[in-house]
């Protein structure tokens, strides 16, 4: 397991999970911004990584949203949950 810091966040990934085209270590340089290898390709994952992942949250509504989304994830990929995030927001009246 390797850790790297990106914008004050820590990304833990197995070296075996890194694509062969990635930079050494768990981070890739993408458009002048370091990004974990899991946050490429899917625009929702990229936006989540760049704007939300690993950032401290103190707002109760946002914490509740993530609690619901984490519970819904059971057995699903986080990408699937992010793609359904707007539907969850509608169903829970904006959390």
C-alpha positions in Angstrom: 0.0 0.0 0.0 1.4 3.4 -1.0 0.2 6.9 0.1 0.5 10.1 -1.7 -0.7 13.6 -0.8 -2.6 15.6 -3.3 -4.1 19.0 -2.4 -3.9 18.1 1.3 -5.6 14.7 0.6 -4.1 11.2 0.9 -4.6 8.6 -1.8 -3.9 5.0 -0.8 -3.6 2.6 -3.7 -1.9 -0.7 -4.3 1.0 -0.4 -6.8 -0.6 -3.4 -8.7 -3.7 -1.2 -9.3 -1.7 1.4 -11.2 -2.0 1.4 -15.0 1.3 0.9 -16.8 1.0 4.5 -18.3 0.8 6.1 -14.8 3.5 8.2 -13.2 5.6 6.4 -10.6 3.5 6.1 -7.4 -0.2 6.3 -7.0 -0.7 9.7 -8.6 -0.9 10.9 -12.2 -0.3 14.4 -13.5 -3.4 15.3 -15.5 -3.8 18.8 -17.0 -1.3 20.3 -14.5 -3.2 18.7 -11.5 -2.1 15.6 -9.6 -4.9 13.0 -9.7 -5.2 9.5 -8.2 -5.3 6.7 -10.8 -9.0 5.8 -10.0 -10.1 9.3 -11.0 -9.7 9.2 -14.7 -12.1 8.7 -17.6 -15.5 9.2 -15.9 -16.2 12.9 -15.7 -18.2 12.4 -12.4 -15.3 10.6 -10.8 -12.9 13.4 -12.0 -15.1 16.1 -10.6 -15.6 14.2 -7.3 -11.9 13.7 -6.9 -11.0 17.3 -7.7 -13.7 19.1 -5.7 -14.9 16.8 -2.9 -12.8 13.7 -2.2 -10.7 13.9 0.9 -11.9 17.4 1.8 -13.1 18.0 5.3 -16.9 18.4 5.6 -18.6 20.1 8.5 -22.0 20.7 7.0 -24.7 18.4 8.4 -26.6 18.2 5.1 -23.5 17.2 3.2 -22.5 14.6 5.9 -26.0 13.1 5.7 -25.8 13.0 1.9 -22.6 11.1 2.1 -23.9 8.7 4.7 -26.9 7.9 2.4 -24.7 7.5 -0.6 -22.2 5.3 1.2 -25.0 3.1 2.4 -26.4 2.9 -1.1 -23.0 1.9 -2.5 -23.1 -1.6 -0.9 -21.9 -3.8 -3.7 -21.9 -1.1 -6.3 -19.1 1.1 -7.6 -18.7 4.6 -6.4 -19.0 5.7 -10.1 -22.5 4.2 -10.2 -23.5 6.1 -7.1 -22.2 9.4 -8.4 -24.1 8.8 -11.6 -27.3 8.5 -9.6 -26.5 11.3 -7.2 -29.0 13.8 -8.7 -31.8 11.2 -8.4 -30.9 10.7 -4.7 -31.0 14.4 -4.2 -34.5 14.6 -5.7 -35.7 11.6 -3.6 -34.3 13.1 -0.4 -35.5 16.7 -1.2 -31.9 17.9 -1.4 -30.9 16.2 1.8 
